[in-house]
Amino acid sequence: MELRPTQEGFLGELAKDFTFAALARLAAGFGERLKGEGIGRVVVGHDARFLAREMAEEAAGVLSALGLETFLLPGPSPLPLFGFALEREGAAGLYLSAGRRPAHFQGVKLRLGPGKPLPGQEVPFLDPPAARGSFATLDLKQAYQEHLAQSAGGVPKRKGVVYLDAMGGAGGGVLPGVWKLLGLEAELRELHPLPHPLFYGVDPDPRPENLKTLQVLLKAQEPPALGLALDGDACRLRVYLPGGEALGDEAVLGHLKEALGGKGVEGDGEGGFRFPWHLEEPDPFLAALLLLGVLL
């Protein structure tokens, strides 16, 4: 079986077509493409799926063996943090994630640089070097949180309760630090913040049917309150009101435009919100912070 190419990389089923051997050949092809483009630095990151860390280390070892200066983000890292790393390091990137898909899937998102996805059709599968090279660990979580707080700016310090369901994905544990940096008064309650390779038994897609705990809490919660949910790699955001009512993407985009007062924001219609002046990748954390001022 072969990996399925996507508009930004590849997707497959773990142990069927997405294997260590397939990933090594993919990484070798990607590395040669980077060298052909004159790109010498690459950042590797991963989500919370089964064997994601080990696979990320394998990809990083292949890329390093090809002569590329290679950095690995420690632990499951949300996609916005990966995007921040690419911008800060001026690097290309390989990120292991299957987004909202079930736990038995895995994929890669390839970047020639910040905001430059590489379609899988343009990447050859090549035999990797016999040996693996060494790579450096790149911990930018605190730097990303500081950048996020700076971009959020003067978020109104309103009281209330904010539930954030990370669904056992890569997005847990990011907002509490930003909360402190901004001195926010609303109470943040994280649900399923610890990474879980099976996403606590549901697909990491923040639809109501996958958010039973959040729905129960919101039905019992009086305003002011807000419910937020992330997908597996924390590139998408879903918003819920007290009582459990979901806000559609167009409504969320409208509230973001209201909060920004004319500053740029783009929505993809599937829960992804990008702020070009902040990052080239969608950032649900910034969207969540901005929504506090208009929905609490």
C-alpha positions in Angstrom: 0.0 0.0 0.0 1.1 3.6 -0.7 0.8 6.8 1.2 -1.9 9.1 -0.1 -0.5 12.5 -1.3 -2.3 15.6 -0.1 -2.0 19.3 -0.8 0.5 19.7 2.0 2.1 16.2 2.3 0.9 12.7 2.8 -1.6 10.6 4.8 -1.8 6.9 5.6 -2.8 4.3 8.1 -0.3 3.4 10.8 1.3 0.0 10.3 -0.3 -0.5 6.9 1.1 2.2 4.7 2.4 4.7 7.2 5.5 2.9 8.5 9.0 3.8 9.6 10.4 2.6 6.3 7.9 4.6 4.2 8.6 7.7 6.4 12.4 7.3 6.0 12.0 7.2 2.2 9.6 10.2 2.3 12.1 12.2 4.5 14.9 11.3 2.1 12.9 12.6 -0.9 11.9 15.8 1.0 15.5 16.4 2.1 16.8 16.2 -1.4 14.1 18.5 -2.6 15.2 21.0 0.1 18.8 20.8 -1.0 17.7 21.3 -4.6 15.9 24.5 -3.4 19.0 25.7 -1.6 17.4 25.3 1.8 19.7 24.1 4.5 17.7 24.2 7.7 14.6 22.1 8.7 12.4 21.8 11.8 10.6 18.5 12.6 7.6 18.4 14.9 4.8 15.9 15.8 1.4 15.5 17.3 0.2 13.1 20.1 -0.4 10.0 18.0 1.0 6.5 18.6 4.8 6.4 17.9 4.8 10.0 16.7 7.9 10.9 18.7 9.8 7.9 17.5 8.8 8.6 13.9 9.7 12.3 14.2 13.2 11.2 15.5 13.5 8.9 12.5 12.6 11.6 10.0 15.0 14.1 11.8 17.8 11.5 11.6 17.3 11.0 7.9 17.2 14.7 7.2 20.4 15.3 9.3 22.2 12.5 7.5 21.6 14.3 4.2 23.5 17.3 5.5 20.7 19.5 6.6 20.8 21.4 9.9 18.0 19.7 11.7 15.9 20.6 14.8 13.3 18.6 16.6 10.6 20.1 18.7 10.3 18.3 22.0 7.1 16.5 22.9 3.8 16.8 21.1 3.7 20.4 19.6 0.7 22.2 18.3 0.9 23.3 14.7 1.0 27.0 15.5 4.2 26.4 17.6 5.6 24.5 14.6 4.8 27.4 12.4 6.4 29.8 14.9 9.6 27.7 14.9 9.8 27.9 11.1 9.5 31.6 11.1 12.0 32.1 14.0 14.6 29.7 12.4 14.0 30.6 8.8 13.6 26.9 8.1 11.6 24.4 6.2 9.6 21.9 8.1 8.2 18.4 8.5 5.3 17.9 10.9 3.8 14.5 11.7 0.0 14.8 12.1 -3.2 13.5 10.7 -5.2 16.4 12.1 -8.9 15.5 12.9 -8.7 11.9 11.6 -9.0 8.8 13.8 -6.1 7.7 15.9 -5.0 4.9 13.5 -4.1 7.5 10.9 -0.9 9.4 10.6 0.4 11.9 8.1 3.0 14.6 7.4 2.6 18.3 6.6 5.5 19.5 4.6 6.7 23.1 4.4 9.4 24.7 2.2 9.3 27.6 4.6 6.7 29.5 6.7 3.4 29.3 5.0 4.7 27.4 2.0 3.0 23.9 1.9 4.6 21.3 -0.4 2.1 19.0 -2.1 2.9 15.3 -1.8 2.9 14.9 -5.5 6.1 16.9 -5.7 8.0 14.8 -3.3 9.9 11.7 -4.5 10.4 8.6 -2.3 14.1 7.9 -2.2 16.3 5.4 -0.4 17.6 7.0 2.9 21.2 7.0 4.0 22.3 3.9 5.8 23.1 5.8 9.0 21.1 8.4 10.8 22.5 11.9 11.6 22.3 13.9 14.8 19.9 16.7 15.4 19.3 19.4 18.0 16.3 19.8 20.3 14.5 23.1 19.8 12.3 24.2 22.7 10.4 27.3 21.8 7.2 26.8 23.8 7.8 29.8 26.1 8.9 32.0 23.2 5.8 31.1 21.3 3.6 31.8 24.4 5.2 35.3 24.7 4.6 35.9 21.0 1.0 34.8 21.4 0.5 37.2 24.4 2.0 40.1 22.4 -0.2 39.4 19.4 -3.3 39.1 21.7 -2.5 42.6 23.0 -5.1 44.2 25.3 -7.6 41.4 25.7 -10.3 42.7 28.0 -9.9 41.2 31.5 -13.5 40.0 31.9 -14.7 37.5 34.5 -16.3 34.2 33.6 -15.5 30.6 33.0 -13.7 29.3 29.9 -13.6 25.6 29.1 -10.9 24.5 26.7 -11.1 20.9 25.5 -7.7 19.8 23.9 -9.2 16.4 23.2 -5.9 14.7 24.3 -4.1 16.3 21.3 -1.1 18.5 21.0 -2.8 21.7 22.1 -3.0 21.1 25.9 -1.0 23.2 28.3 -0.4 26.2 26.0 -3.0 28.7 27.1 -2.5 28.6 30.9 0.9 30.2 30.5 -0.5 32.9 28.2 -3.3 33.4 30.7 -0.7 34.3 33.3 1.3 36.6 31.0 -1.8 38.6 30.1 -3.2 38.6 33.7 -6.6 37.4 32.6 -9.3 37.2 35.3 -11.6 34.6 33.6 -11.1 31.1 35.0 -9.6 28.8 32.5 -10.5 25.1 32.9 -8.7 22.7 30.5 -10.3 19.4 29.6 -8.2 16.4 28.4 -5.0 18.5 28.4 -2.6 15.6 28.6 -1.6 14.0 25.2 -3.3 10.7 24.6 -2.5 8.5 21.6 -6.1 7.4 21.3 -7.6 10.8 22.1 -9.6 9.4 25.0 -11.6 7.1 22.7 -13.0 9.6 20.2 -11.8 11.1 16.9 -9.9 14.3 17.6 -12.5 16.3 15.6 -14.2 18.9 17.8 -17.7 18.1 16.8 -20.5 18.0 19.5 -20.7 14.2 19.4 -17.0 14.0 20.3 -17.2 16.6 23.1 -19.6 15.0 25.6 -17.8 16.3 28.7 -17.7 19.8 27.4 -21.4 19.6 26.4 -22.5 18.4 29.9 -20.5 21.2 31.5 -21.8 23.9 29.3 -25.4 22.8 29.7 -25.0 23.4 33.5 -23.0 26.6 33.2 -24.5 30.0 33.6 -23.1 33.0 31.6 -20.6 34.5 31.4 -19.0 31.3 30.0 -17.4 30.0 26.8 -16.6 26.6 25.5 -13.6 26.0 23.1 -12.3 22.8 21.5 -9.2 22.0 19.5 -8.5 19.3 17.0 -5.7 16.8 17.2 -2.8 19.1 16.1 -4.4 22.3 17.4 -4.8 24.0 14.1 -8.6 24.3 14.3 -11.0 25.8 16.8 -14.7 25.2 17.6 -16.7 27.6 19.8 -19.6 26.7 22.0 -21.9 29.0 24.1 -23.4 28.3 27.5 -26.1 25.6 27.0 -23.9 23.9 24.4 -24.9 25.8 21.3 -22.2 25.8 18.6 -21.2 28.9 16.8 -20.7 28.5 13.0 -17.4 29.4 11.4 -18.9 32.5 9.7 -20.2 33.8 13.1 -16.8 33.1 14.7 -15.0 34.9 11.9 -17.4 37.8 12.3 -16.6 38.0 16.0 -12.9 37.9 15.3 -13.2 40.8 12.9 -15.1 42.7 15.5 -12.4 42.0 18.1 -9.6 43.1 15.7 -11.3 46.2 14.5 -10.1 45.9 10.9 -6.8 44.0 11.5 -6.4 41.0 9.2 -8.0 37.6 9.8 -8.8 34.8 7.4 -11.1 31.7 7.9 -11.0 28.5 5.9 -14.6 27.5 6.6 -13.4 24.5 8.6 -12.4 26.0 11.9 -9.0 27.3 10.8 -8.3 31.0 11.5 -5.1 32.6 10.2 -3.8 36.0 11.2 -1.1 37.0 8.6 0.4 39.6 10.9 0.9 37.0 13.6 1.8 33.7 11.9 1.6 32.0 8.5 -0.2 29.0 10.0 -3.7 29.1 11.5 -3.6 29.8 15.2 -6.7 28.7 17.3 -5.0 30.0 20.5 -4.9 33.6 19.3 -8.5 33.2 18.0 -9.6 32.0 21.5 -7.9 34.9 23.2 -9.5 37.4 20.9 -13.0 35.9 21.3 -12.9 36.5 25.1 -13.4 40.2 24.6 -16.6 39.8 22.6 -18.2 36.5 23.9 -17.6 36.6 27.6 
